[in-house]
């Protein structure tokens, strides 16, 4: 009896082990199928989102990375001044360098001349110190080979080679990477000792340009808010026919180019233009006002151009406002002003913030409009970026200025993000 019980126990144990193995094999197969299904889902998702990711990579990530690289890259200049950089490595900067530095410079000038890189190098160094272009080009014209006494030869060609300022620039700009562009756009500079200090007051221009850009953008955003809010509400509450007409009028500005719209304001705002004529006829003015080539013209023209970017997003939000909430507030005894302040404005505030941010960001990058209708003191930072990139060929400074503007816009986005995420804002209770 005991032997039979033992035999059954052993048989049951073997059967249980077989079931466990079967369940284990089934579980592994099921896990494999689940993983395969998950991989297929990921592959399908990547197939759908792949083009978008590639577009974002090519249109946003790569240009942004290139801009960040250019802000600190100094490869072109350092490659053209390779010998000079090595010769000036131990230079103290307090007196003219030794003969080997003059020989290295003469060699670099002749090499750049043979590669047709000298005009670009001269333009780049001239943006750091005026007169460098003529100095390099004249030296290259009068020098066919490295002279036996390069120091005396270069000083004979042009006495400016005895000016320490040119050698300081050569030593500074021959490095492979540089933070000088980033410091310059902040109106800072690096001293010979390596410390950072503010530039003299007469050279502080970049932060002034930034403050002017932000000031104009904020003013235009405020003007678009004051005009666009009632315009959007009128469109949202009008009858179907009137609503279509008003939306068409707002969209009409998109049918003409920015240059044409800006040129139209030049005609309207000049002293003999329609705006001055109407003001004189109405008796508001006795003499024509200066409405163009100043800050007034810039703000008026930019407000007209950017107004649709504020009104249309806000119009979409206002169309979605539940009117029963307004009627409920009125039935509870709220005045029209209290209803607007406590109910309507919080519900439409995300649209206001979205439109305001869009107008502010677009206004920061305006270039054509201030150039045509503004004066010398009304140009924005985009004009500086264009000048450095196109006029001077200094892409490092252009990229650094663009990064400065991008950081300011990023701060605005971070501040507005909580408001954009909320469906409504509660500005008043009670």
Buried (B, 14 or more C-beta within 10 A) or exposed (E): EEEEEEEEEEEEEEEEEEEEEEEEEEEEEEEEEEEEEEEEEEEEEEEEEEEEEEEEEEEEEEEEEEBBEBBBBBEBBBBBBBBBBEBBEEBEEEEBBEEBBBBBBBBBBBBBBEEEBBBBBBBBBBBBBEBBBEBBBBBBEEBEEBBEEBBEBBBEBBEBBEBEEBBBBBBBBBBEEBBBBBBBBBBBBBEEEEEEEEBEEEEEEBBEBBEBBBEBBBBBBBBBBEBBBEBBBBBBEBEEEEBEEBBEEBEEBEEEEBEEBBBEBBEBBBEEBEBBEEBBEEEEEEEBBBBBBBBBBBBBBBBBBBBBBBBBBBBBBBEEBEEEBBEEBBEEEBEEEBBBBBBBBBBBBBBBBBBBBBBBBBBBBBBBBBBBBBBEEBBBBBBBBBBBBEEBBBBBBBBBBBBBBBEBBEEBEEEBEEBEEEEBBEEEEE
